[in-house]
Amino acid sequence: MKTIKNDGSFYLNPYLGGVLLGVVLMLSFYLSGRGLGASGAVKNTVAATVNTVAPKHVENSAYYSQFAGGDKKPLNNWLIYEVLGVLAGALFSGILFNRLNFKVEHSPKITSRRRLIFALAGGLVFGFGSQLARGCTSGAALSGMAVLSLGGYITMVAIFGTAFVVAWILRKNWI
């Protein structure tokens, strides 16, 4: 159930990966009482940064004061540890399976710079959208669908539907 590429790197079978993701999600609910998510880690990091730079602003802000200021420690949150674990696991996996290299994947039709600009713009739009939706793909869609939340299904359809349309519009940059 594993795939080995010509360069000797190892890639997990996507079906096995899906099953393992389901097991991790189930364990997340069982052990912590919560599903997976990542966008909240960014929110807590921003709140901690603003609190360090401008603590008076955090005290006077109805939004930031929910997460930081006073005795609140926004970086001592399970989402922060989850994201750090994902990053550490990705680094470990890259080293272990000989895939750790720094390169920009792109079509011959565009430059590395243009690819990075598109990636940054897409990430910013998706991050903003995840805050409007009160969760990212992992939190709102995957974890929401796992508990049969209608909002989870709507979020997943919106994410993949929008991605399909945008990919079709921008396809000339990749094919």
Contacts in CASP RR format, 6 or more apart in sequence:
PFRMAT RR
TARGET T0000
AUTHOR 0000-0000-0000
METHOD contacts of the structure
MODEL  1
MKTIKNDGSFYLNPYLGGVLLGVVLMLSFYLSGRGLGASGAVKNTVAATV
NTVAPKHVENSAYYSQFAGGDKKPLNNWLIYEVLGVLAGALFSGILFNRL
NFKVEHSPKITSRRRLIFALAGGLVFGFGSQLARGCTSGAALSGMAVLSL
GGYITMVAIFGTAFVVAWILRKNWI
1 12 0 8 1.000
1 13 0 8 1.000
1 15 0 8 1.000
1 16 0 8 1.000
2 10 0 8 1.000
2 11 0 8 1.000
2 12 0 8 1.000
2 13 0 8 1.000
2 16 0 8 1.000
3 10 0 8 1.000
3 11 0 8 1.000
3 12 0 8 1.000
3 13 0 8 1.000
4 10 0 8 1.000
4 11 0 8 1.000
5 11 0 8 1.000
7 98 0 8 1.000
8 98 0 8 1.000
9 97 0 8 1.000
9 98 0 8 1.000
9 99 0 8 1.000
10 97 0 8 1.000
10 98 0 8 1.000
10 99 0 8 1.000
12 20 0 8 1.000
21 142 0 8 1.000
22 146 0 8 1.000
24 36 0 8 1.000
25 35 0 8 1.000
25 36 0 8 1.000
25 142 0 8 1.000
25 143 0 8 1.000
25 146 0 8 1.000
26 146 0 8 1.000
28 34 0 8 1.000
28 35 0 8 1.000
28 36 0 8 1.000
28 143 0 8 1.000
29 35 0 8 1.000
29 143 0 8 1.000
29 146 0 8 1.000
29 147 0 8 1.000
32 78 0 8 1.000
34 78 0 8 1.000
34 143 0 8 1.000
35 139 0 8 1.000
35 143 0 8 1.000
35 146 0 8 1.000
36 82 0 8 1.000
36 138 0 8 1.000
36 139 0 8 1.000
36 142 0 8 1.000
36 143 0 8 1.000
37 79 0 8 1.000
37 82 0 8 1.000
37 135 0 8 1.000
37 136 0 8 1.000
37 138 0 8 1.000
37 139 0 8 1.000
37 143 0 8 1.000
38 79 0 8 1.000
38 82 0 8 1.000
38 83 0 8 1.000
38 86 0 8 1.000
38 136 0 8 1.000
38 138 0 8 1.000
38 139 0 8 1.000
39 127 0 8 1.000
39 130 0 8 1.000
39 131 0 8 1.000
39 135 0 8 1.000
39 136 0 8 1.000
39 139 0 8 1.000
40 77 0 8 1.000
40 79 0 8 1.000
40 135 0 8 1.000
40 136 0 8 1.000
41 77 0 8 1.000
41 79 0 8 1.000
41 80 0 8 1.000
41 82 0 8 1.000
41 83 0 8 1.000
42 127 0 8 1.000
43 67 0 8 1.000
43 131 0 8 1.000
44 67 0 8 1.000
44 74 0 8 1.000
44 75 0 8 1.000
44 77 0 8 1.000
44 79 0 8 1.000
44 80 0 8 1.000
45 74 0 8 1.000
45 75 0 8 1.000
45 80 0 8 1.000
47 58 0 8 1.000
47 64 0 8 1.000
47 67 0 8 1.000
47 68 0 8 1.000
47 74 0 8 1.000
48 68 0 8 1.000
48 74 0 8 1.000
48 75 0 8 1.000
50 57 0 8 1.000
50 58 0 8 1.000
50 64 0 8 1.000
50 68 0 8 1.000
51 58 0 8 1.000
51 64 0 8 1.000
51 68 0 8 1.000
51 69 0 8 1.000
51 74 0 8 1.000
55 69 0 8 1.000
57 64 0 8 1.000
58 64 0 8 1.000
58 65 0 8 1.000
58 68 0 8 1.000
58 69 0 8 1.000
59 65 0 8 1.000
59 69 0 8 1.000
59 70 0 8 1.000
67 74 0 8 1.000
68 74 0 8 1.000
91 100 0 8 1.000
93 99 0 8 1.000
94 100 0 8 1.000
104 112 0 8 1.000
104 115 0 8 1.000
104 116 0 8 1.000
105 115 0 8 1.000
106 112 0 8 1.000
106 114 0 8 1.000
106 115 0 8 1.000
106 174 0 8 1.000
107 173 0 8 1.000
107 174 0 8 1.000
107 175 0 8 1.000
109 172 0 8 1.000
109 173 0 8 1.000
109 174 0 8 1.000
109 175 0 8 1.000
110 118 0 8 1.000
110 173 0 8 1.000
110 174 0 8 1.000
114 173 0 8 1.000
115 173 0 8 1.000
118 170 0 8 1.000
118 173 0 8 1.000
126 136 0 8 1.000
127 136 0 8 1.000
130 136 0 8 1.000
130 137 0 8 1.000
130 140 0 8 1.000
133 140 0 8 1.000
133 155 0 8 1.000
133 158 0 8 1.000
134 140 0 8 1.000
135 155 0 8 1.000
137 155 0 8 1.000
137 156 0 8 1.000
137 159 0 8 1.000
140 151 0 8 1.000
140 152 0 8 1.000
140 155 0 8 1.000
141 152 0 8 1.000
141 155 0 8 1.000
141 156 0 8 1.000
141 159 0 8 1.000
142 156 0 8 1.000
144 151 0 8 1.000
144 152 0 8 1.000
144 155 0 8 1.000
145 152 0 8 1.000
145 153 0 8 1.000
145 156 0 8 1.000
167 174 0 8 1.000
END
